[in-house]
Amino acid sequence: MNSDPARIPVIIGVGQFNDRDCIHDALGLMVAALEKADEDAGGGWIGKLDSIAVVNQISFPKLGNCAEHLAQHFGISPKIIEQTPYPTGESPVQLLNEAANRIGSGEIGIAAIVGAEALRTAAERARAATGEKKDALREVASGGAKSVMHQHGLVAPTDLYPLYENATRAAWGQSLAEAQAESGIIWAGMSAVAAGNENAWIRKPQTSDAITSIEADNRPIAFPYQKRMVANSSVNQGAGFIVTSLAVARAAGVPEERIIHVGMGAAAHETHNMLKRDQYVQPAGMVVTIEETLKRNKLKTADLDHVELYSCFPCVPKMARRILGWPVEKPITAFGGLTFGGGPIGNYMSHAIASMVDKLRAERGTALLFANGGYATHFHGIVLSADPLPDASFPHDYDVNPLADTMRGPVPEIDDDYEGPAAIESYTVFYNRDGSVRFGTIIARTSADARVLARVDAADEAMIALLTDGKAEPVGAVGITARGEDGLIHWAAA
């Protein structure tokens, strides 16, 4: 317990900014968001910053280190000027934990955390210059050598998260209809939150059926996900917040009811290579991150009034809510989720933190925020509260990955050349923009329990139907793998 107000981290200002007119680049959005956070805190804080930390962005890569640009723009020289190496979804929470630790140790007194993406502006400018429509996220994800995963269509988050969705559905004993209904309930709830949040990008509430039904404006993308189920990165959004000590906040006259206390956090991760994970049902890193975040703050799920469960794709909050024991009907977001609130790549949780601060100021209580980055790769949790958290103490070591290591099972070998019988571990089917099937991809286990990737040709209508019609559970079904004329391993019914 830390009772010294000079060592107790608190959030005093938050700011969010939407640019629907495609005026700003990512740096311009960061400037606007930070100015809003400063105003929200009462003004005059930017010039006193000891630290400015930025979530990296992909929309304008030539900007380089935006933290340095912000310091130059505001004419300040903070002790710490840093930008995350990559724009991953857990970054804002990690930066908040770092700021809390530095304040708790006395290293700094005032910190700003900010980020933004202007993918809509970038797309408009690229289209004006070349006449082409670009997918910046897919271009970043597909850079470098073409691995066996890339050869089988597993490139961007939209391609990979369905592997968790289909594996968890089977493990939980859900039918396809039941699993889609759960996604619909969660996503409809997020759309309702976004409709009431002036900072959300899409403010139109959706029904559960509208989320899950396949329509012209809700086309299938990667089974079983449609357009309204996936993160919406085509936004121009910036968000940031200002963190200081309770002593500094009080000395500056910040009203007590506007001061939000920062609790302790926890973080863990999975290996980046999806094929080298032990399973696709319950990532150990996610489990220990959520459980340890609660444990460190001496909280139970029943003590939580609000949560933000990262929602890039339905499988993530589905897994998280089961670990937490959070009912499907209860809201899982303060911002509106990555589909409706907006999915600005690595900076979503800055918006979530800002919106949660607003909610805690208005409704009081305690909140858990859970962030996810990569392909269910990086996990980070933290607690915020309208009231002091007596068990929070800083600095603290938030890395709980050693605990996650003790929970992981053996990782199967990868056999890129296997031909013969195998059982489906998970899978997805990719679609063209007109809704027609491109191909399917299966991860299967061989008789020796190794992993093999196999392609399902679009022309194999019977197998595509088995994978997608919900009449039988494909996970566990046995088929035959064989190398095709294109050099890839293909799948056929046994």
C-alpha positions as CSV (number, residue, x, y, z in Angstrom):
1,M,0.0,0.0,0.0
2,N,1.2,3.5,-0.9
3,S,-0.4,6.2,1.2
4,D,1.9,9.1,0.0
5,P,-0.1,11.3,-2.3
6,A,3.1,12.2,-4.2
7,R,3.4,8.5,-5.2
8,I,-0.3,7.8,-6.1
9,P,-0.9,8.0,-9.9
10,V,-4.1,9.5,-11.1
11,I,-5.6,10.6,-14.4
12,I,-6.7,14.2,-14.5
13,G,-7.4,14.9,-18.2
14,V,-8.7,13.1,-21.2
15,G,-9.2,14.1,-24.8
16,Q,-10.6,12.5,-28.0
17,F,-10.8,14.0,-31.5
18,N,-12.6,12.7,-34.6
19,D,-11.7,14.1,-38.1
20,R,-14.5,13.2,-40.5
21,D,-13.4,15.7,-43.1
22,C,-10.0,14.1,-43.7
23,I,-8.1,17.2,-42.9
24,H,-5.4,15.9,-40.5
25,D,-2.7,13.4,-40.6
26,A,-1.9,11.3,-37.5
27,L,0.3,13.9,-35.9
28,G,-2.4,16.6,-36.3
29,L,-4.9,14.3,-34.6
30,M,-2.5,13.7,-31.7
31,V,-2.0,17.5,-31.3
32,A,-5.8,18.0,-31.1
33,A,-6.3,15.1,-28.7
34,L,-3.6,16.3,-26.3
35,E,-4.9,19.8,-26.4
36,K,-8.4,18.5,-25.5
37,A,-6.9,16.5,-22.6
38,D,-5.0,19.5,-21.3
39,E,-8.2,21.6,-21.4
40,D,-10.1,18.8,-19.7
41,A,-7.5,18.9,-16.9
42,G,-8.0,22.6,-16.4
43,G,-5.2,23.8,-18.8
44,G,-1.5,24.6,-18.5
45,W,-0.3,21.0,-18.1
46,I,1.4,20.5,-21.5
47,G,4.2,22.9,-20.6
48,K,4.9,21.0,-17.4
49,L,5.1,17.5,-18.9
50,D,8.0,15.4,-17.6
51,S,7.0,12.6,-20.1
52,I,5.3,12.3,-23.4
53,A,4.6,8.8,-24.7
54,V,3.1,8.0,-28.1
55,V,1.4,4.9,-29.5
56,N,3.0,4.2,-32.8
57,Q,0.9,4.5,-36.0
58,I,0.8,3.1,-39.5
59,S,-1.2,5.7,-41.5
60,F,1.6,8.1,-42.0
61,P,4.8,6.1,-41.5
62,K,7.1,8.9,-42.8
63,L,6.3,10.9,-39.7
64,G,8.7,8.7,-37.8
65,N,8.8,9.5,-34.0
66,C,5.7,11.5,-33.3
67,A,6.6,11.9,-29.7
68,E,9.6,14.1,-30.8
69,H,7.3,16.0,-33.2
70,L,4.8,16.7,-30.4
71,A,7.5,18.0,-28.1
72,Q,8.8,20.2,-30.9
73,H,5.2,21.4,-31.7
74,F,4.5,22.4,-28.2
75,G,8.0,23.8,-27.6
76,I,8.7,21.5,-24.6
77,S,11.6,19.3,-23.5
78,P,10.2,16.5,-21.3
79,K,12.6,14.2,-19.5
80,I,11.1,11.3,-21.3
81,I,10.1,11.4,-25.0
82,E,9.2,7.9,-26.3
83,Q,7.1,6.1,-28.9
84,T,6.2,2.4,-28.9
85,P,8.1,0.2,-31.3
86,Y,4.9,-1.1,-32.9
87,P,1.3,0.0,-33.0
88,T,-0.2,-2.9,-31.0
89,G,-3.5,-2.8,-29.1
90,E,-2.1,-3.2,-25.6
91,S,0.2,-0.2,-26.0
92,P,-1.9,2.6,-24.3
93,V,-2.4,0.4,-21.2
94,Q,1.2,-0.5,-21.1
95,L,2.2,3.2,-21.4
96,L,-0.3,4.0,-18.6
97,N,1.3,1.3,-16.4
98,E,4.7,2.7,-17.2
99,A,3.7,6.3,-16.3
100,A,2.1,5.1,-13.0
101,N,5.3,3.3,-12.1
102,R,7.4,6.3,-12.9
103,I,5.2,8.6,-10.8
104,G,5.1,6.0,-8.0
105,S,8.9,5.9,-8.0
106,G,9.2,9.7,-8.1
107,E,11.0,9.7,-11.4
108,I,8.4,12.0,-13.0
109,G,5.5,14.1,-11.9
110,I,3.3,14.6,-15.0
111,A,2.9,12.4,-18.1
112,A,1.0,12.5,-21.3
113,I,0.0,9.5,-23.3
114,V,-1.4,10.0,-26.8
115,G,-1.9,8.3,-30.1
116,A,-3.9,8.5,-33.4
117,E,-4.5,7.0,-36.7
118,A,-5.6,8.8,-39.9
119,L,-6.1,5.9,-42.2
120,R,-9.1,7.6,-43.8
121,T,-7.0,10.6,-44.6
122,A,-4.1,8.5,-45.9
123,A,-6.5,6.5,-48.1
124,E,-8.0,9.6,-49.6
125,R,-4.6,11.1,-50.3
126,A,-3.4,7.9,-51.9
127,R,-6.5,7.6,-54.0
128,A,-6.1,11.2,-55.2
129,A,-2.5,10.5,-56.1
130,T,-2.7,7.1,-57.7
131,G,-6.4,6.3,-58.1
132,E,-5.9,3.1,-56.2
133,K,-7.6,2.0,-53.0
134,K,-5.0,0.7,-50.5
135,D,-5.4,-1.5,-47.4
136,A,-2.6,-0.1,-45.1
137,L,-3.1,-2.7,-42.4
138,R,-2.8,-5.6,-44.8
139,E,0.2,-4.1,-46.5
140,V,2.0,-3.8,-43.1
141,A,1.0,-7.3,-42.1
142,S,2.1,-8.9,-45.3
143,G,5.5,-7.2,-45.5
144,G,8.7,-9.4,-45.5
145,A,9.2,-13.0,-46.5
146,K,6.1,-15.0,-47.5
147,S,5.8,-17.7,-44.9
148,V,3.7,-20.8,-45.1
149,M,1.0,-19.0,-43.2
150,H,1.0,-16.2,-45.8
151,Q,0.8,-18.8,-48.6
152,H,-2.4,-20.1,-47.0
153,G,-4.0,-16.6,-46.6
154,L,-3.2,-16.1,-43.0
155,V,-1.8,-12.6,-43.1
156,A,-3.8,-9.9,-41.4
157,P,-5.8,-10.0,-38.1
158,T,-9.0,-10.5,-40.1
159,D,-7.5,-13.8,-41.4
160,L,-6.2,-15.1,-38.1
161,Y,-8.8,-14.4,-35.4
162,P,-11.3,-16.8,-37.0
163,L,-9.0,-19.6,-36.0
164,Y,-9.7,-18.8,-32.3
165,E,-13.4,-18.2,-33.1
166,N,-14.0,-21.6,-34.6
167,A,-11.8,-23.5,-32.1
168,T,-13.5,-21.9,-29.1
169,R,-17.0,-22.6,-30.5
170,A,-16.1,-26.3,-30.7
171,A,-14.4,-26.4,-27.3
172,W,-17.4,-24.7,-25.6
173,G,-19.9,-27.1,-27.3
174,Q,-21.7,-24.3,-29.1
175,S,-23.5,-24.8,-32.4
176,L,-22.7,-22.3,-35.1
177,A,-26.0,-20.6,-34.5
178,E,-25.3,-20.3,-30.8
179,A,-21.9,-18.9,-31.3
180,Q,-23.1,-16.3,-33.8
181,A,-25.9,-15.3,-31.5
182,E,-23.4,-14.7,-28.7
183,S,-21.4,-12.5,-31.1
184,G,-24.6,-10.6,-32.1
185,I,-25.6,-9.9,-28.5
186,I,-22.1,-8.5,-27.6
187,W,-21.8,-6.5,-30.7
188,A,-25.3,-5.1,-30.5
189,G,-24.5,-4.0,-27.0
190,M,-21.4,-2.2,-28.1
191,S,-23.3,-0.4,-30.9
192,A,-25.7,0.8,-28.2
193,V,-22.8,2.2,-26.2
194,A,-21.3,3.8,-29.3
195,A,-24.7,5.4,-30.2
196,G,-24.6,7.3,-26.8
197,N,-20.9,8.3,-27.0
198,E,-20.2,11.5,-28.9
199,N,-16.7,10.4,-29.5
200,A,-17.6,7.1,-31.3
201,W,-17.2,6.9,-35.1
202,I,-20.4,5.0,-35.9
203,R,-23.3,6.0,-33.8
204,K,-26.1,3.9,-35.2
205,P,-27.4,1.1,-32.9
206,Q,-27.6,-2.3,-34.5
207,T,-29.7,-5.4,-33.6
208,S,-28.1,-8.7,-33.0
209,D,-29.6,-10.0,-36.3
210,A,-28.2,-7.1,-38.2
211,I,-24.7,-8.0,-36.9
212,T,-24.9,-11.6,-37.9
213,S,-27.0,-11.7,-41.0
214,I,-25.3,-11.7,-44.4
215,E,-26.4,-8.8,-46.5
216,A,-25.0,-6.6,-49.2
217,D,-23.6,-4.1,-46.7
218,N,-22.6,-6.8,-44.3
219,R,-20.6,-9.1,-46.5
220,P,-18.8,-12.2,-45.3
221,I,-15.0,-11.6,-44.9
222,A,-13.5,-14.6,-43.1
223,F,-15.7,-17.3,-41.7
224,P,-17.6,-16.8,-39.5
225,Y,-17.1,-13.0,-39.5
226,Q,-19.0,-10.5,-41.4
227,K,-18.2,-6.8,-41.9
228,R,-20.1,-5.6,-38.8
229,M,-18.2,-8.1,-36.6
230,V,-14.7,-6.8,-37.3
231,A,-12.6,-3.8,-36.3
232,N,-13.2,-0.7,-38.3
233,S,-9.8,0.8,-38.9
234,S,-11.0,3.2,-41.6
235,V,-11.2,6.1,-39.2
236,N,-9.4,9.4,-38.3
237,Q,-9.3,9.4,-34.5
238,G,-6.9,10.6,-31.9
239,A,-7.1,10.2,-28.1
240,G,-4.8,10.9,-25.1
241,F,-4.8,11.5,-21.4
242,I,-2.7,13.2,-18.7
243,V,-1.4,11.3,-15.6
244,T,0.1,12.9,-12.5
245,S,0.3,12.2,-8.8
246,L,-2.6,12.8,-6.4
247,A,-0.5,15.4,-4.6
248,V,0.2,17.4,-7.8
249,A,-3.5,17.2,-8.8
250,R,-4.7,18.5,-5.5
251,A,-2.1,21.2,-5.4
252,A,-3.3,22.4,-8.8
253,G,-6.9,22.5,-7.6
254,V,-8.2,19.6,-9.7
255,P,-11.6,18.8,-8.2
256,E,-11.7,15.5,-6.4
257,E,-14.6,14.2,-8.4
258,R,-12.6,14.6,-11.6
259,I,-9.6,12.7,-10.3
260,I,-9.5,9.0,-11.4
261,H,-7.2,6.6,-9.6
262,V,-4.9,4.2,-11.4
263,G,-4.7,0.7,-10.1
264,M,-2.0,-1.9,-10.7
265,G,-1.7,-3.9,-13.9
266,A,-0.6,-7.2,-15.4
267,A,0.8,-8.2,-18.8
268,A,1.7,-11.4,-20.6
269,H,2.1,-12.6,-24.2
270,E,1.9,-15.5,-26.5
271,T,4.5,-16.3,-29.2
272,H,4.0,-14.3,-32.3
273,N,3.9,-17.4,-34.6
274,M,0.3,-18.7,-34.5
275,L,1.4,-22.2,-35.5
276,K,3.7,-22.4,-32.5
277,R,1.0,-21.9,-29.9
278,D,-0.2,-24.7,-27.7
279,Q,-3.9,-24.3,-28.6
280,Y,-6.5,-21.8,-29.8
281,V,-9.1,-21.9,-27.0
282,Q,-7.7,-20.2,-23.9
283,P,-4.4,-18.3,-24.3
284,A,-2.5,-18.6,-21.0
285,G,-1.3,-15.0,-21.4
286,M,-4.9,-13.8,-21.5
287,V,-5.9,-15.9,-18.4
288,V,-3.1,-14.7,-16.1
289,T,-3.4,-11.1,-17.3
290,I,-7.0,-10.8,-16.3
291,E,-6.7,-12.9,-13.2
292,E,-3.6,-11.2,-11.9
293,T,-4.9,-7.7,-12.6
294,L,-7.8,-8.4,-10.3
295,K,-5.6,-10.2,-7.7
296,R,-3.1,-7.4,-7.5
297,N,-5.8,-4.9,-6.7
298,K,-7.5,-7.4,-4.3
299,L,-10.7,-7.3,-6.5
300,K,-13.2,-9.9,-7.6
301,T,-15.4,-9.7,-10.6
302,A,-18.3,-8.8,-8.3
303,D,-16.4,-5.6,-7.3
304,L,-16.3,-4.3,-10.9
305,D,-18.9,-1.7,-12.0
306,H,-17.6,-1.4,-15.5
307,V,-15.3,-3.2,-17.9
308,E,-13.6,-2.6,-21.2
309,L,-12.9,-5.9,-22.9
310,Y,-10.9,-5.5,-26.1
311,S,-13.2,-6.2,-29.0
312,C,-11.3,-6.4,-32.3
313,F,-13.1,-9.6,-33.2
314,P,-15.8,-11.5,-31.2
315,C,-13.5,-14.3,-30.0
316,V,-11.5,-11.9,-27.9
317,P,-14.2,-10.6,-25.6
318,K,-15.8,-14.0,-25.6
319,M,-12.7,-15.6,-24.2
320,A,-12.1,-12.7,-21.8
321,R,-15.6,-12.6,-20.4
322,R,-15.4,-16.4,-19.6
323,I,-12.2,-15.9,-17.7
324,L,-13.7,-13.0,-15.9
325,G,-17.2,-14.5,-15.4
326,W,-18.8,-11.5,-17.0
327,P,-22.4,-12.1,-18.2
328,V,-23.0,-11.8,-22.0
329,E,-25.8,-9.2,-21.5
330,K,-23.7,-6.7,-19.5
331,P,-21.8,-4.0,-21.4
332,I,-18.2,-4.7,-22.2
333,T,-17.1,-1.3,-23.3
334,A,-17.2,2.4,-22.3
335,F,-16.2,3.6,-25.8
336,G,-18.2,1.5,-28.2
337,G,-15.8,-1.3,-29.4
338,L,-13.5,-1.4,-32.4
339,T,-16.4,-1.8,-34.9
340,F,-18.5,1.1,-33.8
341,G,-16.4,3.3,-31.5
342,G,-13.6,3.0,-34.0
343,G,-10.5,0.8,-34.4
344,P,-7.5,3.1,-34.8
345,I,-5.0,0.2,-34.9
346,G,-2.9,0.4,-31.7
347,N,-4.6,3.4,-30.1
348,Y,-8.1,2.0,-29.4
349,M,-7.4,1.7,-25.7
350,S,-6.6,5.4,-25.4
351,H,-10.1,6.0,-26.4
352,A,-11.4,3.4,-24.1
353,I,-9.4,4.9,-21.2
354,A,-10.7,8.4,-22.0
355,S,-14.3,7.1,-22.2
356,M,-13.9,5.1,-19.0
357,V,-12.6,8.2,-17.2
358,D,-15.7,10.0,-18.3
359,K,-17.9,7.1,-17.2
360,L,-16.3,6.9,-13.8
361,R,-16.6,10.6,-13.3
362,A,-20.3,10.5,-14.1
363,E,-21.3,7.1,-12.5
364,R,-18.4,6.4,-10.1
365,G,-17.3,2.9,-9.3
366,T,-14.3,0.7,-10.3
367,A,-13.4,-0.6,-13.8
368,L,-11.2,-3.3,-15.3
369,L,-9.7,-2.5,-18.7
370,F,-8.3,-5.5,-20.7
371,A,-6.3,-4.8,-23.9
372,N,-5.2,-7.2,-26.6
373,G,-2.6,-6.7,-29.3
374,G,-1.3,-8.6,-32.3
375,Y,-3.1,-11.8,-33.1
376,A,-4.2,-12.6,-29.5
377,T,-0.4,-12.1,-28.8
378,H,0.0,-9.3,-26.3
379,F,-2.3,-8.8,-23.3
380,H,-2.3,-6.0,-20.7
381,G,-4.8,-5.2,-18.0
382,I,-5.3,-2.3,-15.5
383,V,-7.8,-1.0,-13.0
384,L,-9.2,2.5,-12.8
385,S,-11.4,3.8,-10.0
386,A,-13.3,6.9,-9.0
387,D,-12.1,6.2,-5.5
388,P,-8.7,5.5,-4.0
389,L,-7.4,2.0,-4.4
390,P,-5.9,1.2,-1.0
391,D,-4.0,-1.9,-2.2
392,A,-2.4,-0.3,-5.2
393,S,1.4,0.3,-4.8
394,F,3.9,1.7,-7.3
395,P,6.3,1.0,-8.8
396,H,5.4,-2.6,-9.4
397,D,6.4,-5.4,-11.9
398,Y,3.5,-6.0,-14.1
399,D,5.1,-8.8,-16.2
400,V,3.2,-12.0,-15.3
401,N,4.3,-14.0,-18.3
402,P,6.4,-16.4,-16.2
403,L,3.2,-17.5,-14.6
404,A,1.6,-18.0,-18.0
405,D,4.5,-20.2,-19.0
406,T,3.6,-22.6,-16.3
407,M,0.1,-23.0,-17.7
408,R,0.9,-23.7,-21.3
409,G,0.7,-27.1,-22.8
410,P,3.1,-28.7,-25.2
411,V,3.4,-27.1,-28.6
412,P,2.9,-29.4,-31.6
413,E,5.6,-29.7,-34.2
414,I,4.9,-28.2,-37.6
415,D,5.0,-30.5,-40.6
416,D,4.9,-28.5,-43.8
417,D,5.3,-31.6,-46.0
418,Y,2.8,-34.0,-44.4
419,E,0.5,-35.9,-46.7
420,G,-2.1,-38.3,-45.3
421,P,-5.0,-38.3,-42.8
422,A,-5.4,-35.5,-40.3
423,A,-8.1,-34.0,-38.0
424,I,-9.2,-30.4,-38.2
425,E,-8.0,-28.3,-35.2
426,S,-9.4,-25.0,-36.6
427,Y,-10.1,-23.3,-39.9
428,T,-11.6,-20.4,-41.8
429,V,-13.0,-19.6,-45.2
430,F,-12.0,-16.4,-47.1
431,Y,-14.5,-14.5,-49.3
432,N,-14.2,-12.1,-52.2
433,R,-15.9,-8.7,-52.0
434,D,-18.9,-10.0,-53.9
435,G,-19.4,-12.7,-51.3
436,S,-18.1,-15.6,-53.3
437,V,-15.7,-18.1,-51.8
438,R,-11.9,-17.5,-52.4
439,F,-10.7,-20.6,-50.6
440,G,-10.6,-22.2,-47.2
441,T,-7.7,-22.8,-44.8
442,I,-7.4,-25.6,-42.3
443,I,-5.0,-26.1,-39.4
444,A,-5.0,-29.9,-38.8
445,R,-3.3,-32.4,-36.5
446,T,-1.6,-35.4,-38.0
447,S,-1.6,-38.9,-36.7
448,A,1.7,-38.0,-35.0
449,D,0.0,-34.9,-33.5
450,A,2.0,-32.5,-35.6
451,R,0.4,-29.4,-37.2
452,V,-0.2,-29.1,-40.9
453,L,-1.7,-26.3,-42.9
454,A,-4.0,-27.2,-45.8
455,R,-6.0,-25.3,-48.4
456,V,-9.6,-26.1,-49.4
457,D,-10.3,-25.1,-53.0
458,A,-13.4,-23.0,-53.6
459,A,-14.5,-25.6,-56.2
460,D,-14.8,-28.2,-53.4
461,E,-18.4,-27.1,-52.6
462,A,-19.1,-30.0,-50.3
463,M,-16.1,-29.3,-48.1
464,I,-16.8,-25.5,-48.0
465,A,-20.4,-26.4,-47.0
466,L,-19.2,-28.6,-44.2
467,L,-17.0,-25.8,-42.9
468,T,-19.7,-23.2,-43.0
469,D,-23.3,-24.5,-43.0
470,G,-23.4,-25.3,-39.3
471,K,-25.0,-28.7,-39.8
472,A,-22.1,-30.5,-38.2
473,E,-19.0,-29.4,-36.2
474,P,-16.0,-29.4,-38.6
475,V,-13.4,-29.2,-35.8
476,G,-12.3,-32.8,-35.2
477,A,-13.4,-34.0,-38.7
478,V,-10.9,-36.1,-40.5
479,G,-9.6,-35.5,-44.0
480,I,-6.7,-36.2,-46.3
481,T,-3.9,-33.8,-47.1
482,A,-1.9,-34.0,-50.3
483,R,0.4,-31.6,-52.2
484,G,-1.2,-30.0,-55.2
485,E,0.2,-28.8,-58.5
486,D,0.6,-25.3,-57.0
487,G,3.0,-26.6,-54.5
488,L,0.6,-26.1,-51.5
489,I,-0.8,-28.8,-49.2
490,H,-4.5,-29.3,-50.1
491,W,-7.4,-30.8,-48.1
492,A,-9.9,-33.3,-49.2
493,A,-12.6,-35.3,-47.5
494,A,-11.5,-38.7,-46.1
